Every structure is written in structure tokens, then in C-alpha cells.
Amino acid sequence: MTRFFPKETLSWEKASVRGGTVMDKCTIWEGDYDTRSAFFRMPKGMRIPRHNHPKWVQVMVVEGEMEVESDEAGKVRIGAGGCYFVETGDTHLETATQDTIVLVTQGEDRPSFLNE
């Protein structure tokens, strides 16, 4: 079934992410096809501490700007309309340099969903 998510009807909830950071999250898809996808809102200055993921992650900056820091690339800024892809195990940290909305799509990394 096709699902539609007009901006004005998005449903936001508080979610704890890597390092205990609490963000606003709007789930788009989760728990099937070994993939999940959600919008996240990050106010200017919000930082997600250094971390990595057991599976790939793709981040599309919908509004605002992110600074992504990794050992390999150093600090890179990605603005609205740009995206970045994080390979399995790559350690990085992320900071919103403006009020930002991102769309995160990733390989599912929670065993409770993988076993359903």
C-alpha cells in the first residue's frame, strides 16, 4: 500500500537516539524489509555524540544544515538538498549548524524487528 506523508500532517514524538540525545522523530517506515526511515528535527547546536552503526545509514538534509565529522573526512557541511551515506562501522558525530530536519534511512539494526 502506498503511504503519503504531507509535511503538515507529520506526527512527531520524542525519541532517544545514539548517546542519549532526545530528538523529535516522525517515523515513515520501520520493522520490515530490513530497513527503517524517519524524519528527525534538530535545533541549531544539537549534537549527536561520536558513534557508529552496525548497518548502513543514509541522511538527507531536508531543511537547514548539518556538520558531519569523521576520522576519514574531517568536518563536512551538508545543506538542504544534500545527503551523506555512512558505511557500517564508520565512526562519526553530527551537529546541526542551523535548525534542521533530516530524513534518515538505514538498514534495520534492532534485533526485535529483525526477528518478527
PyMOL commands that place a pseudoatom at each C-alpha (Angstrom):
pseudoatom trace, name=CA, resn=MET, resi=1, chain=A, elem=C, hetatm=0, pos=[0.000, 0.000, 0.000]
pseudoatom trace, name=CA, resn=THR, resi=2, chain=A, elem=C, hetatm=0, pos=[1.304, 3.433, -0.905]
pseudoatom trace, name=CA, resn=ARG, resi=3, chain=A, elem=C, hetatm=0, pos=[1.645, 5.817, 2.042]
pseudoatom trace, name=CA, resn=PHE, resi=4, chain=A, elem=C, hetatm=0, pos=[1.718, 9.601, 1.834]
pseudoatom trace, name=CA, resn=PHE, resi=5, chain=A, elem=C, hetatm=0, pos=[3.279, 11.994, 4.349]
pseudoatom trace, name=CA, resn=PRO, resi=6, chain=A, elem=C, hetatm=0, pos=[2.369, 15.638, 3.636]
pseudoatom trace, name=CA, resn=LYS, resi=7, chain=A, elem=C, hetatm=0, pos=[4.517, 17.946, 5.759]
pseudoatom trace, name=CA, resn=GLU, resi=8, chain=A, elem=C, hetatm=0, pos=[1.525, 19.496, 7.508]
pseudoatom trace, name=CA, resn=THR, resi=9, chain=A, elem=C, hetatm=0, pos=[0.274, 16.087, 8.723]
pseudoatom trace, name=CA, resn=LEU, resi=10, chain=A, elem=C, hetatm=0, pos=[3.534, 14.636, 10.092]
pseudoatom trace, name=CA, resn=SER, resi=11, chain=A, elem=C, hetatm=0, pos=[3.183, 13.174, 13.580]
pseudoatom trace, name=CA, resn=TRP, resi=12, chain=A, elem=C, hetatm=0, pos=[6.188, 13.893, 15.831]
pseudoatom trace, name=CA, resn=GLU, resi=13, chain=A, elem=C, hetatm=0, pos=[7.278, 12.126, 19.024]
pseudoatom trace, name=CA, resn=LYS, resi=14, chain=A, elem=C, hetatm=0, pos=[10.282, 12.347, 21.343]
pseudoatom trace, name=CA, resn=ALA, resi=15, chain=A, elem=C, hetatm=0, pos=[12.918, 9.677, 20.711]
pseudoatom trace, name=CA, resn=SER, resi=16, chain=A, elem=C, hetatm=0, pos=[16.233, 8.904, 22.359]
pseudoatom trace, name=CA, resn=VAL, resi=17, chain=A, elem=C, hetatm=0, pos=[18.999, 8.349, 19.815]
pseudoatom trace, name=CA, resn=ARG, resi=18, chain=A, elem=C, hetatm=0, pos=[22.698, 7.486, 19.983]
pseudoatom trace, name=CA, resn=GLY, resi=19, chain=A, elem=C, hetatm=0, pos=[24.359, 8.822, 23.114]
pseudoatom trace, name=CA, resn=GLY, resi=20, chain=A, elem=C, hetatm=0, pos=[21.045, 9.610, 24.834]
pseudoatom trace, name=CA, resn=THR, resi=21, chain=A, elem=C, hetatm=0, pos=[20.248, 12.668, 22.696]
pseudoatom trace, name=CA, resn=VAL, resi=22, chain=A, elem=C, hetatm=0, pos=[16.479, 13.298, 22.643]
pseudoatom trace, name=CA, resn=MET, resi=23, chain=A, elem=C, hetatm=0, pos=[15.118, 14.398, 19.275]
pseudoatom trace, name=CA, resn=ASP, resi=24, chain=A, elem=C, hetatm=0, pos=[11.737, 14.902, 17.616]
pseudoatom trace, name=CA, resn=LYS, resi=25, chain=A, elem=C, hetatm=0, pos=[11.090, 11.922, 15.333]
pseudoatom trace, name=CA, resn=CYS, resi=26, chain=A, elem=C, hetatm=0, pos=[8.440, 11.169, 12.708]
pseudoatom trace, name=CA, resn=THR, resi=27, chain=A, elem=C, hetatm=0, pos=[8.551, 7.514, 11.663]
pseudoatom trace, name=CA, resn=ILE, resi=28, chain=A, elem=C, hetatm=0, pos=[7.917, 6.821, 7.991]
pseudoatom trace, name=CA, resn=TRP, resi=29, chain=A, elem=C, hetatm=0, pos=[8.776, 3.123, 7.781]
pseudoatom trace, name=CA, resn=GLU, resi=30, chain=A, elem=C, hetatm=0, pos=[10.041, 0.676, 10.387]
pseudoatom trace, name=CA, resn=GLY, resi=31, chain=A, elem=C, hetatm=0, pos=[10.161, -3.030, 11.025]
pseudoatom trace, name=CA, resn=ASP, resi=32, chain=A, elem=C, hetatm=0, pos=[10.061, -4.662, 7.606]
pseudoatom trace, name=CA, resn=TYR, resi=33, chain=A, elem=C, hetatm=0, pos=[12.344, -5.167, 4.599]
pseudoatom trace, name=CA, resn=ASP, resi=34, chain=A, elem=C, hetatm=0, pos=[15.398, -4.796, 6.896]
pseudoatom trace, name=CA, resn=THR, resi=35, chain=A, elem=C, hetatm=0, pos=[15.030, -1.004, 6.539]
pseudoatom trace, name=CA, resn=ARG, resi=36, chain=A, elem=C, hetatm=0, pos=[13.687, 1.902, 8.562]
pseudoatom trace, name=CA, resn=SER, resi=37, chain=A, elem=C, hetatm=0, pos=[13.129, 5.542, 7.687]
pseudoatom trace, name=CA, resn=ALA, resi=38, chain=A, elem=C, hetatm=0, pos=[12.205, 8.602, 9.747]
pseudoatom trace, name=CA, resn=PHE, resi=39, chain=A, elem=C, hetatm=0, pos=[12.375, 12.387, 9.807]
pseudoatom trace, name=CA, resn=PHE, resi=40, chain=A, elem=C, hetatm=0, pos=[14.273, 13.968, 12.709]
pseudoatom trace, name=CA, resn=ARG, resi=41, chain=A, elem=C, hetatm=0, pos=[14.221, 17.607, 13.849]
pseudoatom trace, name=CA, resn=MET, resi=42, chain=A, elem=C, hetatm=0, pos=[17.415, 19.043, 15.277]
pseudoatom trace, name=CA, resn=PRO, resi=43, chain=A, elem=C, hetatm=0, pos=[17.566, 22.560, 16.681]
pseudoatom trace, name=CA, resn=LYS, resi=44, chain=A, elem=C, hetatm=0, pos=[20.673, 24.621, 15.924]
pseudoatom trace, name=CA, resn=GLY, resi=45, chain=A, elem=C, hetatm=0, pos=[23.576, 23.403, 18.056]
pseudoatom trace, name=CA, resn=MET, resi=46, chain=A, elem=C, hetatm=0, pos=[22.163, 19.925, 18.775]
pseudoatom trace, name=CA, resn=ARG, resi=47, chain=A, elem=C, hetatm=0, pos=[24.932, 17.365, 18.643]
pseudoatom trace, name=CA, resn=ILE, resi=48, chain=A, elem=C, hetatm=0, pos=[24.810, 13.600, 18.333]
pseudoatom trace, name=CA, resn=PRO, resi=49, chain=A, elem=C, hetatm=0, pos=[27.995, 12.357, 20.043]
pseudoatom trace, name=CA, resn=ARG, resi=50, chain=A, elem=C, hetatm=0, pos=[30.577, 10.213, 18.258]
pseudoatom trace, name=CA, resn=HIS, resi=51, chain=A, elem=C, hetatm=0, pos=[29.032, 6.854, 17.333]
pseudoatom trace, name=CA, resn=ASN, resi=52, chain=A, elem=C, hetatm=0, pos=[28.761, 4.218, 14.626]
pseudoatom trace, name=CA, resn=HIS, resi=53, chain=A, elem=C, hetatm=0, pos=[26.058, 1.939, 13.269]
pseudoatom trace, name=CA, resn=PRO, resi=54, chain=A, elem=C, hetatm=0, pos=[26.021, -1.832, 12.753]
pseudoatom trace, name=CA, resn=LYS, resi=55, chain=A, elem=C, hetatm=0, pos=[24.410, -1.278, 9.323]
pseudoatom trace, name=CA, resn=TRP, resi=56, chain=A, elem=C, hetatm=0, pos=[24.480, 1.462, 6.657]
pseudoatom trace, name=CA, resn=VAL, resi=57, chain=A, elem=C, hetatm=0, pos=[22.799, 4.861, 7.163]
pseudoatom trace, name=CA, resn=GLN, resi=58, chain=A, elem=C, hetatm=0, pos=[21.787, 7.500, 4.596]
pseudoatom trace, name=CA, resn=VAL, resi=59, chain=A, elem=C, hetatm=0, pos=[20.916, 11.013, 5.785]
pseudoatom trace, name=CA, resn=MET, resi=60, chain=A, elem=C, hetatm=0, pos=[19.143, 13.535, 3.531]
pseudoatom trace, name=CA, resn=VAL, resi=61, chain=A, elem=C, hetatm=0, pos=[19.126, 17.135, 4.804]
pseudoatom trace, name=CA, resn=VAL, resi=62, chain=A, elem=C, hetatm=0, pos=[15.615, 18.406, 4.068]
pseudoatom trace, name=CA, resn=GLU, resi=63, chain=A, elem=C, hetatm=0, pos=[15.939, 21.789, 5.789]
pseudoatom trace, name=CA, resn=GLY, resi=64, chain=A, elem=C, hetatm=0, pos=[18.878, 23.519, 7.472]
pseudoatom trace, name=CA, resn=GLU, resi=65, chain=A, elem=C, hetatm=0, pos=[22.479, 22.331, 7.595]
pseudoatom trace, name=CA, resn=MET, resi=66, chain=A, elem=C, hetatm=0, pos=[24.491, 19.568, 9.271]
pseudoatom trace, name=CA, resn=GLU, resi=67, chain=A, elem=C, hetatm=0, pos=[28.167, 19.306, 10.083]
pseudoatom trace, name=CA, resn=VAL, resi=68, chain=A, elem=C, hetatm=0, pos=[29.388, 15.717, 9.974]
pseudoatom trace, name=CA, resn=GLU, resi=69, chain=A, elem=C, hetatm=0, pos=[32.784, 14.859, 11.404]
pseudoatom trace, name=CA, resn=SER, resi=70, chain=A, elem=C, hetatm=0, pos=[34.597, 11.589, 10.769]
pseudoatom trace, name=CA, resn=ASP, resi=71, chain=A, elem=C, hetatm=0, pos=[38.176, 10.402, 11.097]
pseudoatom trace, name=CA, resn=GLU, resi=72, chain=A, elem=C, hetatm=0, pos=[38.445, 9.863, 7.339]
pseudoatom trace, name=CA, resn=ALA, resi=73, chain=A, elem=C, hetatm=0, pos=[36.785, 13.032, 6.010]
pseudoatom trace, name=CA, resn=GLY, resi=74, chain=A, elem=C, hetatm=0, pos=[37.261, 15.525, 8.850]
pseudoatom trace, name=CA, resn=LYS, resi=75, chain=A, elem=C, hetatm=0, pos=[34.401, 18.058, 9.112]
pseudoatom trace, name=CA, resn=VAL, resi=76, chain=A, elem=C, hetatm=0, pos=[31.998, 18.332, 6.180]
pseudoatom trace, name=CA, resn=ARG, resi=77, chain=A, elem=C, hetatm=0, pos=[28.917, 20.590, 5.991]
pseudoatom trace, name=CA, resn=ILE, resi=78, chain=A, elem=C, hetatm=0, pos=[25.842, 19.331, 4.180]
pseudoatom trace, name=CA, resn=GLY, resi=79, chain=A, elem=C, hetatm=0, pos=[22.999, 21.759, 3.445]
pseudoatom trace, name=CA, resn=ALA, resi=80, chain=A, elem=C, hetatm=0, pos=[19.367, 21.354, 2.415]
pseudoatom trace, name=CA, resn=GLY, resi=81, chain=A, elem=C, hetatm=0, pos=[19.056, 19.089, -0.613]
pseudoatom trace, name=CA, resn=GLY, resi=82, chain=A, elem=C, hetatm=0, pos=[22.331, 17.286, 0.107]
pseudoatom trace, name=CA, resn=CYS, resi=83, chain=A, elem=C, hetatm=0, pos=[22.873, 13.933, 1.728]
pseudoatom trace, name=CA, resn=TYR, resi=84, chain=A, elem=C, hetatm=0, pos=[25.558, 11.681, 3.158]
pseudoatom trace, name=CA, resn=PHE, resi=85, chain=A, elem=C, hetatm=0, pos=[25.980, 7.924, 3.414]
pseudoatom trace, name=CA, resn=VAL, resi=86, chain=A, elem=C, hetatm=0, pos=[27.651, 6.244, 6.389]
pseudoatom trace, name=CA, resn=GLU, resi=87, chain=A, elem=C, hetatm=0, pos=[29.084, 2.760, 5.893]
pseudoatom trace, name=CA, resn=THR, resi=88, chain=A, elem=C, hetatm=0, pos=[28.758, 0.061, 8.553]
pseudoatom trace, name=CA, resn=GLY, resi=89, chain=A, elem=C, hetatm=0, pos=[31.046, 0.787, 11.498]
pseudoatom trace, name=CA, resn=ASP, resi=90, chain=A, elem=C, hetatm=0, pos=[32.211, 4.266, 10.359]
pseudoatom trace, name=CA, resn=THR, resi=91, chain=A, elem=C, hetatm=0, pos=[32.590, 6.427, 13.473]
pseudoatom trace, name=CA, resn=HIS, resi=92, chain=A, elem=C, hetatm=0, pos=[31.202, 9.951, 13.138]
pseudoatom trace, name=CA, resn=LEU, resi=93, chain=A, elem=C, hetatm=0, pos=[29.480, 12.777, 15.025]
pseudoatom trace, name=CA, resn=GLU, resi=94, chain=A, elem=C, hetatm=0, pos=[26.810, 15.148, 13.783]
pseudoatom trace, name=CA, resn=THR, resi=95, chain=A, elem=C, hetatm=0, pos=[25.934, 18.727, 14.701]
pseudoatom trace, name=CA, resn=ALA, resi=96, chain=A, elem=C, hetatm=0, pos=[23.051, 20.870, 13.434]
pseudoatom trace, name=CA, resn=THR, resi=97, chain=A, elem=C, hetatm=0, pos=[24.563, 24.219, 12.409]
pseudoatom trace, name=CA, resn=GLN, resi=98, chain=A, elem=C, hetatm=0, pos=[21.046, 25.588, 11.783]
pseudoatom trace, name=CA, resn=ASP, resi=99, chain=A, elem=C, hetatm=0, pos=[17.558, 24.421, 12.775]
pseudoatom trace, name=CA, resn=THR, resi=100, chain=A, elem=C, hetatm=0, pos=[17.488, 21.253, 10.692]
pseudoatom trace, name=CA, resn=ILE, resi=101, chain=A, elem=C, hetatm=0, pos=[15.205, 18.454, 9.509]
pseudoatom trace, name=CA, resn=VAL, resi=102, chain=A, elem=C, hetatm=0, pos=[16.802, 15.275, 8.171]
pseudoatom trace, name=CA, resn=LEU, resi=103, chain=A, elem=C, hetatm=0, pos=[15.362, 12.133, 6.612]
pseudoatom trace, name=CA, resn=VAL, resi=104, chain=A, elem=C, hetatm=0, pos=[17.286, 9.105, 7.873]
pseudoatom trace, name=CA, resn=THR, resi=105, chain=A, elem=C, hetatm=0, pos=[17.004, 5.787, 6.037]
pseudoatom trace, name=CA, resn=GLN, resi=106, chain=A, elem=C, hetatm=0, pos=[19.016, 2.850, 7.305]
pseudoatom trace, name=CA, resn=GLY, resi=107, chain=A, elem=C, hetatm=0, pos=[19.445, -0.861, 7.492]
pseudoatom trace, name=CA, resn=GLU, resi=108, chain=A, elem=C, hetatm=0, pos=[17.440, -2.068, 10.488]
pseudoatom trace, name=CA, resn=ASP, resi=109, chain=A, elem=C, hetatm=0, pos=[19.738, -2.594, 13.454]
pseudoatom trace, name=CA, resn=ARG, resi=110, chain=A, elem=C, hetatm=0, pos=[17.358, -3.660, 16.214]
pseudoatom trace, name=CA, resn=PRO, resi=111, chain=A, elem=C, hetatm=0, pos=[17.025, -7.421, 16.749]
pseudoatom trace, name=CA, resn=SER, resi=112, chain=A, elem=C, hetatm=0, pos=[13.388, -7.128, 17.894]
pseudoatom trace, name=CA, resn=PHE, resi=113, chain=A, elem=C, hetatm=0, pos=[12.406, -6.047, 14.361]
pseudoatom trace, name=CA, resn=LEU, resi=114, chain=A, elem=C, hetatm=0, pos=[14.692, -8.500, 12.595]
pseudoatom trace, name=CA, resn=ASN, resi=115, chain=A, elem=C, hetatm=0, pos=[13.037, -11.464, 14.313]
pseudoatom trace, name=CA, resn=GLU, resi=116, chain=A, elem=C, hetatm=0, pos=[9.423, -10.559, 13.513]
for i in range(1, 116): cmd.bond("trace and resi %d" % i, "trace and resi %d" % (i + 1))
show_as sticks, trace
zoom trace
